[in-house]
Amino acid sequence: MNKSRYTKVAVIIMVILFVAISVLSCSTHVHSGPSGNSSQSSNKKIPPGQAKKMSGSKSAKAYAPGQQKKQ
């Protein structure tokens, strides 16, 4: 009788250890895009229409290279 009791306890402990190790070994990785959404701050050139969409403005004129005033 005692042997089966120890076997049940051992099985329960093994199941708990398996679940604990499974949960602890899980990890997630979050990848974020480049910081800064304005076209002037990044080195990559994006089309004026895409810059307009990212900023939320109604016109792409401010983002088009031919429409900007020279300083």
C-alpha positions in Angstrom: 0.0 0.0 0.0 2.8 2.4 0.9 4.5 1.9 -2.4 1.5 3.0 -4.5 1.1 6.1 -2.3 4.7 7.1 -2.9 4.2 6.4 -6.6 1.2 8.8 -6.7 3.1 11.5 -4.9 6.1 11.1 -7.2 3.9 11.3 -10.3 2.1 14.4 -9.0 5.5 16.1 -8.2 6.8 15.2 -11.7 3.7 16.6 -13.4 4.0 19.9 -11.4 7.7 20.1 -12.3 7.0 19.5 -15.9 4.3 22.2 -16.0 6.5 24.7 -14.1 9.5 24.1 -16.4 7.2 24.4 -19.5 5.8 27.7 -18.3 9.2 29.2 -17.3 10.9 28.3 -20.5 8.4 30.2 -22.7 9.5 33.6 -23.8 8.3 36.2 -26.3 10.3 38.6 -28.4 8.9 42.0 -29.4 10.5 43.6 -32.5 9.9 47.3 -33.0 10.3 49.3 -36.1 12.6 52.3 -36.6 11.9 55.2 -34.3 10.7 58.5 -35.6 7.9 58.7 -38.2 8.8 61.9 -39.9 10.6 61.7 -43.3 13.1 64.5 -42.4 14.5 62.7 -39.4 15.3 59.4 -41.1 17.9 58.8 -43.8 15.5 56.6 -45.8 13.5 58.4 -48.5 9.9 57.5 -48.4 7.3 58.8 -51.0 5.5 62.0 -50.1 2.1 60.2 -50.0 3.4 57.7 -47.4 4.8 60.5 -45.3 1.4 62.2 -45.5 -0.3 59.1 -44.3 2.0 58.7 -41.4 1.7 62.3 -40.2 -2.1 62.4 -40.8 -2.0 65.6 -42.8 -4.4 66.2 -45.7 -1.8 67.2 -48.3 1.4 65.6 -49.4 2.7 68.9 -50.7 4.8 69.6 -47.6 6.7 66.2 -48.1 7.4 66.5 -51.8 11.0 67.6 -52.5 10.1 69.9 -55.3 7.5 71.8 -53.2 9.8 72.7 -50.3 11.4 76.2 -50.1 15.2 76.4 -50.2 16.7 77.9 -47.1 
